[in-house]
Amino acid sequence: MPTHVYFDLDGTLTDPYDGITRCILYALDQLGIPHPTDEYLYSCIGPSLYVTFPEMVGEELTLQAIDLYRERFNDLGWLENKPYDGIHDALAAVADSGCILFVATAKPRIAATRIVEHFEMGHFFKKVYGCELDGTRSNKTDLLKYAISENPQASSRTMIGDRKHDLIGAIANGIRPVGVSYGYGSFEELDAAGATAIASSPAEIPGIIAAATR
């Protein structure tokens, strides 16, 4: 049976900072809510909108804020993305090693698929897993549990992500947690969350996966 490798999207495959933060600020402007600090906006890369917006606008305005965010994101925000240097080569090497690749992201599945295809990564992945538009499976633990239920036959599984939520979800599902420090989580965050290895660049990912499957 092959090894299954799950990749986070934001902060792991692509750098989404401009698109995400501009869409957050657009939503806040429409609601008349002051902007948070740049440091806080940086921390918003990775967690679900259903986690970050309640902190900014309150529970009662969260769904409206998400709708406004998506209004801009669907037009412009998804294009304000940049694949990390070397990520295509890394994905090719992992796929060529015989692993089966998946995307597992807190982003809506429809948006994630659009981004992956646009940046010419779609052919590397068997399937893109993301939350539904109503927030179902926006928690990484629930998302990975669902993905495993659809793909039960694997010799081993690895989750690669840049934030603690990726690793916490992996560990809860018996998946090897691997961090990437070139994204939006610090080495300290990833280490504390239980990463068994941390890649400082996409080029290091194939070697980490190969070492785990020997």
C-alpha positions as CSV (number, residue, x, y, z in Angstrom):
1,M,0.0,0.0,0.0
2,P,1.3,3.5,-0.8
3,T,2.1,6.3,1.6
4,H,-0.5,9.1,1.7
5,V,0.7,12.6,2.1
6,Y,-1.6,15.5,3.0
7,F,-0.5,19.1,2.3
8,D,-2.0,22.2,3.8
9,L,-2.5,25.0,1.2
10,D,-2.1,28.4,2.8
11,G,1.5,28.9,4.0
12,T,2.6,25.5,2.7
13,L,1.9,25.3,-1.0
14,T,1.2,29.0,-1.6
15,D,1.8,32.4,0.2
16,P,-1.7,33.8,0.5
17,Y,-0.9,36.9,2.7
18,D,-2.1,39.6,0.3
19,G,-5.3,37.9,-0.7
20,I,-6.4,36.9,2.8
21,T,-5.5,40.1,4.6
22,R,-7.0,42.4,1.9
23,C,-10.2,40.4,2.1
24,I,-10.3,40.6,5.9
25,L,-9.8,44.3,5.8
26,Y,-12.5,44.7,3.1
27,A,-15.0,42.8,5.3
28,L,-14.1,44.9,8.3
29,D,-14.4,48.2,6.3
30,Q,-17.9,47.1,5.2
31,L,-18.9,46.5,8.8
32,G,-17.3,49.7,10.0
33,I,-14.9,47.9,12.3
34,P,-11.4,49.2,12.9
35,H,-8.4,47.3,11.4
36,P,-6.4,45.0,13.7
37,T,-2.6,45.2,13.9
38,D,-0.4,43.8,11.2
39,E,0.8,41.3,13.7
40,Y,-2.7,40.1,14.3
41,L,-3.4,39.9,10.5
42,Y,-0.3,37.8,10.1
43,S,-1.6,35.3,12.7
44,C,-4.8,34.9,10.7
45,I,-3.1,32.9,8.0
46,G,-3.9,29.3,8.7
47,P,-6.8,29.1,11.1
48,S,-10.4,28.9,9.8
49,L,-12.3,32.2,9.2
50,Y,-14.8,30.7,11.7
51,V,-12.1,31.0,14.3
52,T,-10.6,34.3,13.5
53,F,-13.6,36.5,12.6
54,P,-15.4,36.0,16.0
55,E,-12.4,37.5,17.6
56,M,-12.5,40.6,15.4
57,V,-16.3,41.2,14.9
58,G,-18.0,39.0,17.5
59,E,-20.1,35.9,17.1
60,E,-23.2,37.8,15.9
61,L,-21.4,39.4,12.9
62,T,-19.2,36.4,12.0
63,L,-21.3,35.0,9.2
64,Q,-21.9,38.4,7.6
65,A,-18.1,39.1,7.8
66,I,-17.4,35.7,6.1
67,D,-19.8,36.5,3.3
68,L,-18.2,39.9,2.8
69,Y,-14.7,38.3,2.8
70,R,-15.8,35.8,0.2
71,E,-17.3,38.5,-1.9
72,R,-13.9,40.0,-2.5
73,F,-12.0,36.7,-2.4
74,N,-14.1,35.1,-5.2
75,D,-13.3,38.1,-7.5
76,L,-9.7,39.0,-6.5
77,G,-8.4,37.4,-3.4
78,W,-7.8,33.9,-4.7
79,L,-5.5,35.3,-7.4
80,E,-3.5,37.3,-4.8
81,N,-1.5,34.1,-4.1
82,K,2.1,33.1,-4.9
83,P,3.3,29.5,-5.0
84,Y,6.4,29.1,-2.9
85,D,9.7,28.8,-4.8
86,G,10.5,25.1,-5.3
87,I,7.1,23.8,-4.4
88,H,6.3,22.3,-7.8
89,D,9.7,20.4,-7.8
90,A,9.0,19.2,-4.3
91,L,5.5,17.9,-5.2
92,A,6.9,16.2,-8.3
93,A,9.6,14.4,-6.2
94,V,7.1,13.2,-3.6
95,A,4.7,12.0,-6.3
96,D,7.5,10.3,-8.2
97,S,8.5,8.4,-5.1
98,G,5.2,6.5,-5.2
99,C,3.3,8.5,-2.6
100,I,-0.3,9.6,-3.1
101,L,-0.9,13.3,-2.5
102,F,-3.9,15.2,-1.2
103,V,-4.6,18.8,-0.2
104,A,-6.2,19.3,3.3
105,T,-7.0,22.9,4.0
106,A,-9.4,24.9,6.2
107,K,-10.2,26.9,3.0
108,P,-13.5,26.1,1.3
109,R,-13.0,23.1,-1.0
110,I,-14.3,25.0,-4.1
111,A,-11.8,27.9,-3.6
112,A,-8.9,25.6,-2.7
113,T,-9.5,23.5,-5.9
114,R,-9.6,26.6,-8.0
115,I,-6.3,27.9,-6.6
116,V,-4.5,24.5,-6.9
117,E,-5.6,24.2,-10.5
118,H,-4.8,27.8,-11.4
119,F,-1.2,27.5,-10.1
120,E,-0.7,24.2,-12.0
121,M,-0.5,21.9,-9.0
122,G,-3.8,20.0,-9.6
123,H,-2.2,17.0,-11.4
124,F,-0.1,16.2,-8.4
125,F,-3.1,15.6,-6.1
126,K,-5.6,12.7,-6.0
127,K,-8.1,15.0,-4.3
128,V,-8.5,18.4,-2.6
129,Y,-10.1,18.3,0.8
130,G,-11.5,21.6,2.3
131,C,-14.4,22.8,4.3
132,E,-17.9,23.3,2.9
133,L,-19.2,26.8,2.5
134,D,-21.3,26.4,5.7
135,G,-18.2,25.7,7.8
136,T,-18.6,21.9,7.9
137,R,-15.2,20.3,8.5
138,S,-13.4,23.7,8.9
139,N,-11.6,22.0,11.8
140,K,-8.5,20.2,10.6
141,T,-9.1,17.3,12.9
142,D,-12.6,16.7,11.4
143,L,-11.3,17.3,7.9
144,L,-8.5,14.7,8.1
145,K,-10.8,12.2,9.7
146,Y,-13.1,12.6,6.8
147,A,-10.3,12.3,4.3
148,I,-9.0,9.1,5.9
149,S,-12.5,7.6,5.8
150,E,-12.5,8.1,2.0
151,N,-8.9,6.8,1.6
152,P,-8.5,4.0,4.2
153,Q,-5.8,1.9,2.5
154,A,-2.4,3.4,3.2
155,S,0.9,2.0,4.5
156,S,1.4,5.3,6.4
157,R,0.2,8.9,6.4
158,T,1.9,12.3,6.8
159,M,0.4,15.7,7.2
160,I,2.6,18.7,6.1
161,G,1.6,22.2,7.3
162,D,2.8,25.5,8.6
163,R,0.5,26.0,11.6
164,K,-0.2,24.1,14.9
165,H,-3.7,23.4,13.7
166,D,-2.3,21.2,10.9
167,L,-0.2,19.2,13.3
168,I,-2.8,18.9,16.1
169,G,-5.3,17.6,13.5
170,A,-2.7,15.1,12.2
171,I,-1.8,13.7,15.7
172,A,-5.5,13.3,16.6
173,N,-5.9,11.1,13.5
174,G,-2.7,9.1,13.9
175,I,-1.0,10.9,11.1
176,R,2.7,11.8,11.2
177,P,2.9,15.6,11.8
178,V,5.5,17.5,9.7
179,G,5.9,21.2,9.9
180,V,7.2,23.8,7.4
181,S,8.9,26.9,8.9
182,Y,8.8,28.9,5.7
183,G,5.1,29.6,6.1
184,Y,3.3,31.4,8.9
185,G,4.0,29.3,12.0
186,S,7.3,29.7,13.8
187,F,9.7,26.8,14.5
188,E,8.7,27.1,18.2
189,E,4.9,26.8,17.4
190,L,5.5,23.8,15.2
191,D,7.8,22.1,17.6
192,A,5.5,22.7,20.5
193,A,2.6,21.2,18.5
194,G,4.5,17.9,18.1
195,A,6.2,18.1,14.7
196,T,8.4,15.1,14.1
197,A,10.4,17.1,11.5
198,I,10.3,20.7,10.2
199,A,11.3,21.7,6.7
200,S,12.8,25.1,6.3
201,S,12.1,25.1,2.5
202,P,10.0,23.1,0.0
203,A,13.2,21.4,-1.2
204,E,13.5,19.6,2.2
205,I,10.1,18.0,2.0
206,P,10.9,15.0,-0.2
207,G,13.8,14.0,1.9
208,I,11.8,14.2,5.1
209,I,9.0,12.0,3.6
210,A,11.5,9.5,2.2
211,A,13.3,9.2,5.6
212,A,10.0,8.4,7.2
213,T,9.1,5.6,4.7
214,R,12.4,3.7,4.7
